[in-house]
Amino acid sequence: MTALLSPAQLRHRFVEAATAKFASQVPDFVALRQLVDAQGGTFRNDHGAIRTADPAVRELFVRAARVLGLHRDLDYRFPAKKLVSFDLQAAGQDHTPFKVFVSQVDLDAFPPEVAALVRADCAEQAAAVDHTPFIALIAKAEASGGLDEADAAHFVSHFVHRLMHRNGPPMLRSTLQAVAAVSGEAASALALGPDFNHVTIDVQAAGFAGIETMAAAMQAKGFRLLPAIQGAPGTKLRQTATLAATMPTPVREADGRVGVAESEKQFVEIIERAQATARDGAKLWRDDGQPLVFKHFLAANAEKIFDAASTRAVMSC
C-alpha cells in the first residue's frame, strides 16, 4: 500500500513552498532570516495571512487548509478596514503549528457601485483558472486522511501557485482607485491577490529576549517598522511589523493598455506569545503541566498591523 503523507507533513510542505514564494517577493523576509541566523535562533513561521474579496476563493482555501490539518476557529471583525476575518488553526494545545489568518473584504460595507467593480474583477480572475484537479485532490485527501508523494506535490503546487495567485488579467486602474478610496487594506488585497500579504516570525524561537530587543535589532539593520509595538508588556500577545514596500502593480488603463500603479502589498511581522489567561485573569496550563501559550489573535492588535500594507493613493504611470 502506498504511504500517505499526513496533514502535518502536508502542512510542512505547504509552508516551505509558500514561504519560499514569499521570500522571492519580499527582500525584508530574506534579510530577517539572515538576522535570526546571525542571532543563532530558529526562524519559525508562526502564521501567514491572506486577504481576498472572493467568497469562493475563501471557501476553497478553507477546504484545502483542512487537508493540512488546519480548521476554522475564531472570528474577528474590522469595520473600519472593511474586513471580516478568521483564523485557521491546528487542533490541540500546542501553539507552535503554523496558522493562517484569513481576511475577507466585506463588500456589503462598500458602496454598491464599488462592490460591483470588485465582483467583476473577482469574476475575471475566477474565469482564468481551473481548480477542478485541485478539488479532486482535496476530495481524495478528505477520503483517505492524506496524499501520496505525487499527489502531494501537485496539491501543494496548485495551492501556492494557482489558488494563492491572481490568475487573470491586471485589474482596472479605475477599480483599484475606487476601492482605495473606501479601504486601503481592501485595495492592497486586490492588488496582491490571495497570496500571503505577510508572514510572521516567532520572537522567542528567533533567540531574542523579547520583542523590543528584536525590533531594535531590526531597526539597527535598516528595517522600517510600524511606530509602536501592539500589546502592552507582560500581555499574552505582542506584535509589530515592517512597513510594506511600495511595489509596482500592473493595471489596465481606460484605453486598454497596461500601466503600473504603486501599491503596498507585503510585509514581515514578528510576534511574541505568552501564557494564556482565563476571563478572571488566572493563568492557564496545558494537560502536561506546561504553560498554555495563547495561540489565537487579538483584533485590537491586528487592526494596527493591517496599517503595514494599505494602498491609499493610486497614481498614474
N, C-alpha and C positions, 0 to 999 in steps of 0.2 A: 504494500500500500504506500502511495506517495505521501511523504511527510508534509504536513501543512505548517506554515508559519502562523504563530499565534497572534492575537490582536496586539500584544505588547511588542512583538517582533516587527509586525507591520507598522506600528506607530514609530518605532525607532527608524525604520527605513524612510517613512514619510518625512520625519523631522530632518533627517540627513539631507534628503533631496530638496525639501522646501527651504531649508536654511542655506544650502549651497546656492540655490537660485537667488535668495535674498542677498547673500554676500556678493554675488556678481553685480547687484544693482545698487548696493549701499556701502560705499567705502568706509563709513564710520563703523560698520559691523566688523569689517576686517581689522580695522585699527583697534577696536575694542578687544578682539581676540588676542591681538599681539600684546596689549596692555595686561590682560589677565595671564597670559603665558609668562610674561616677564615677572609678574607677581608670584608665580608658582602656584596659581589657583587652577580650578576646574571651570571651564567655560560651559556652564549648564544652562540650557534653554528652559526657562520657566514657562513661558507661553508665547504664542503668536496671536495676532489679531487681524481679522479681516473686516471689511465693510462692503456691503452690497446693496443695490437698490432693487434687485430682482428676487422676489419671494421664491421662485422656482430654483434659483441658484442656492439660496439659503437652505431650502429643504433638502436638496440633493447633497449639499455639503454636510448637513447634519446626518443624513443617512450613511454617507461614506465614512464619516467620523466614527460611527458606531462600529464599523469594521476594524477601526484602530483601537477599540475599547474605550472610546470617549462618548459620553452621554450628556444630553442637555440637562443642566442643573438649575442654576438660579437666574432670574431675570433682573434687568436693570433698565431704567428709563432716563433719557436725557432730553427733555422737551426743548431746552434752549438750543441744543445741537441738531434737533430734528432727527434723532436716532433712538431706536429701541434695541436693546442688546441682551445677550445671554452668554453664559459660559458653557463650554464643553469640557467635562471632567472625567477622569478615570474613577471608578468606584473605589471606596475604601478610605482609610485614614491617612494614607501616605500623601504628603503634599508635593512630592518631587516629580510625579509623572507630568509630562508635557500637557499643557492645556491650550484651548483656543477660545478667544474672546470674539464673539460674532456680533457685529452691529448691522442692523437693517435700517436703511434710510426710510424714515416714516413719511411716506408720500401723502398720507392723509393730512399731515400738518402743512403741506405745501399748497400754494395757490393752485387751483385746478389746471390752469394753463401750463404751469411749470411742471406739475406732476405728469401731465400728458407728454411733455417733451422727454422726461426721464423714461417713461414707459416705452416710448418709441425707440429710444436708444437701447434699452434692455431687449426689446424685440429684435433689433438688428443684430445684437450680439448673440442671442439665442439661435437665430437662424443660421449663424455661421459655423456652428459646431454640432457634431452628432455625439451625444453621450450614450447611445444605445449599447455599445460594447462595454462601457464602464458600468452601466446599470446592471448588465448581465453578470459582471464580476462581483458587484456588490451582492446580488442575489445568491451567487454561489457561496460567498463568504457567510452570508446570513444562514444558509442551509447547513454549512459544514463547520463553522467556527473558525475558519482560516482560509488561506490560499497557498497553493504550491509556489515554487520559486518563479516559474514562468508567469503565472497569473499575477503574482505579487508585483513583478517588475512592470507589467502592463498597467496594473491598478495604480501604483504609485506614480508612474509617468503621466497617466491621464489626469490624475488628481492634481498634481503640481503644475503641469504644463498646459492643461486644457481647461479644467474646471476653475482653477485659480488664475484666470487669464482673460483679457479682453480679446476675443477671437474674431470679432467683426471689424468693420471699418472704423476709422477715427471718429470720435464724437464731433458733432457740430459745435463750432465755437459759440454760436448763439445759445445752445443748450448749456454749455459749461458756464457761460456768463450769467444766464438766468438762474441756474442752480446756486452759483457762488453768491448771488445777491441775497439768497434766502439762508443758505447754510454753507459755510466754507468747508466744514467737515464732509458734507454730502458731495460737494464738488470734488474734493480730493478723492473720495470713494469712486466717483465716476471716472476720474482721470486715470486712476490706477487699475480699476477693476478689482475682482475679488481675490487679490493676492495679499500676502502679508504686508500690511502697512507698517507694522513694527514687530520686532522680536525682542524678547525681554530676557536679560541675563541675571541670574541669582547672585546677590552681593556676597553672601557668606561663602558659597561654593567658590566664588572667584578669589577668595583669600583675603578679603578686606575686613577690617574690624567693624565697619558699619557703612551705611550709605553715604554719610558725609565724607568719610575718608575716600571712598571710591569716586564720588563726584569730584572731589578736589583733585584726585589723581587724573581724572579725565580732563578737567579744565586745564590742568598744567600741561597736558598734551595737545591742547588746542581744540577740544570738543566744545561746541556751543550747546549749553544746556538751558532748559526752562529756568525761569528766575527763582523758583522755590521748589524744595522737596515737598511732596504731598504726604501728609500723615505726620503727626507730632512724634517727637522722640518717645520711645517706650510703647508705642501703639502697635497693633497687630499687623499693619501693612503700611509700608513706606515706599514711595516710588518717585523717580524723576526720569527725564528723557532728554535726548538730544533734540535740537530743532531740526526738522526735516529740511534737507537741502532743496533749493528751488531747482526744479528739473524741467527740461523741455518735454512737452506733451503734444503729439501730433493731433491736429484738429482740422475738420473740414470747414473751409470758408464758404461764404454765401455764393461765390461764383464757382464752387466745385473743386477748386484747387486745395491741396493740403498745406496748411500752415503750421505754426508752432505757437502754443500757449505755454507760459511759465506757470507751473503749479508745484505745490508742496505735497509730497505723497508718502515718503517712507522715512522712518527714524528708528533709533535704538533706545530701548528703555532698560533701566536697572531697577531691581526690586529687592526689598528686604522684608521677609516674612517672619512673624514672631508667633508666640503661643496664643492660640485662640482662647476666648473667654465666653462664659455664659452671659445671659442677659443681666444677671446681678453682679457681673464683674469677676466671678470665680474662675480661676484657671481651669482649662480643660486638658484631659490627659488621654492618651491612646490606650488601647487594651493591653499593650505591652509595657505600660508604665512610663513611656516617654512622653514629652510634651506634645499635645495635639497642635501642630502648626496650622495656622489659618491658611487655607488653600483657595479661598474664593477672592472676590474683588469688592471694592467699595466705590459706590457711584460718585461720591464726593471727590475721591482721588482721580478716578477715570475722567471725570469732567474736565479737569485741568490737563491731564495727559493728552486728551484729544487736541488741545491747542498746539501740540507739536507739529501737527500736519493739518493745516486749514487753508484752503485756497480762497483768498478774499478778493483778489483782483485778477482779471484775465486780460492781458494786454495783447494787442495785435503785433505780429512779427512778419 
